[in-house]
Amino acid sequence: MNISLGSEEYIEAALETAKLAYAPYSGYRVGCVVVTTEDEIYRGANIENGSYGLTCCAERVALYHAMMHGKGPGDIKAVVIASTDDSFPSPCGACRQVLAELAPQARVVTSNGKAVKVATVSELLPAVFSLRPGDHNSPITNH
């Protein structure tokens, strides 16, 4: 699948994946497609739980799916997120932190099926938390 970043095909794939979400509490369905540098795609949908803290967002499901198939932080070029309602999906704080570690160079494309926004991971999370000494904005090196 060699198509341009943010293309309708990736957004459609994310929208189709959103239909697989398990969202009995909020009804808010989100789908995510992680695109590798080799144009492979890994999908994820949000999975809710009655104890909301145990819910997992579509972005993390898709990123973990890619990691479980041997992909690493340098292998991901895009994360495409779409919701089935009119509101724009936006990665939560936990997802932004996971994006910063597992897909730091990726473009993040969000869509509500009508409009598209594109951002970098560093734009979404400018002061990333890191335990690696020497990393930019590391709490260990910035006192």
N, C-alpha and C positions, 0 to 999 in steps of 0.2 A: 504494500500500500504506500506508494510514493506520491503524496499529495502535499500541497502547500500548507504551511502552518496556519491554523485557524480556519481552515477550509470547511465548507459545509459538510463534507463527508465525516470529518472528525466530530463536529458538533452533532450531526445526526446520530453518530455512533454513541456519543455520550447521552443524548436524549433517549435513544432506545435502551441503553443500559439503565437509565433512571427508572424505567418501567419495572425493572427487577428489584427495586428498593423494597426493603421491609420497613414501612413507615406507618404502622397502625395507630400511633399516638399523635404525631404531628401532621401526617398526611403530606409532608414535604418530601418529595422524591428528588434525589440528586444522583446523577450518573457522572462517572469520570472515566476518561480514556487517557492513559499514560502512553506517550509515543516515544519510542527509542530512537537513537541515532540511525538505526538500521530500518526504521519505519515499521517496527513491530508494535503492536498495540496490546495493552493489558487493561482490562476493564474492572471497574468497581462501582458499587452502589451503596448508599447509606443503609446501615442495618441498625434499627432502633432496638431499645430494650426498655422495659418498664422502669428500670433504674437508669435514668438518663445518662449517668456517668459511664455506663457500660456500652453506650451507643458508639458505633464507629462510623465515621464519615466516609463518603464515597472516595475522597482523595486518598485517605490512608489505606482503604481496602485495595484500590488500584495500585498504589505505590508498593504495598506489601506483596501484592500478587506479582509485580515485576521483580521484586527482590527475591521472591521464592523461586523464580525461574532464572536466577543467576545474573540478573542485571544489577549494576552498581551505580553510584552517584554520577559517574561520567557518561553513563549510557542513556540518560533521559534528556530529550530535547524539548518536550512539551507535555503539559498537563492540561487537558481540556475538560472543563467542568460545565455541566448544563443542568438546569432544573426544569421541571414540567409545569411550573406555574409562572406567573408574570414577573415575579421578583428576580433580581439578579443574584445568582449564587456567589458567595464569597467565602474563601477558606477561613475556617475558624483559627484561633490562635494555635491550637495544638497541631492542626494541619499545616499551618505556616512554618512551624518549627520543624516538622517532619520533612516538608518540602525543602527547607534550608539545608538539612543534612543529607537527604537522599536524592534530591534533584536540584542542586544549587544553581546550575546554569540553565535550567528549563525556563521556557516561556510559559506563563500561566494564562490560559485562554478561558474566559467565562462567557456563558451565553444563557439567555432565557428563551432561546428559540427565535427571538426577533432581532436582537442586537448582540454585538460582540464587544468585549473589552479584552485587552492584552496587557500584561504586566510582567515584570521580571520578579523573581523570588525576592531579590534584595529590595525591590520597591514595596513588596507586601510585608516584609519583615526586615527593616533596616538595621536593627540592633539585635542580631541573632545571638542566642545563647549557645556557648560552646565550652566544653571541658578540655579542649585541646589547647595546650600552651602555645601561644604565638598566633592563634587565630584572631582575626579581626573581631573586635567587640567581645573577646573572651572575658568572662568574669574573673578568670584567674590572672590575666595580664593587665586588666584595666582596674586600677585601684584608685 
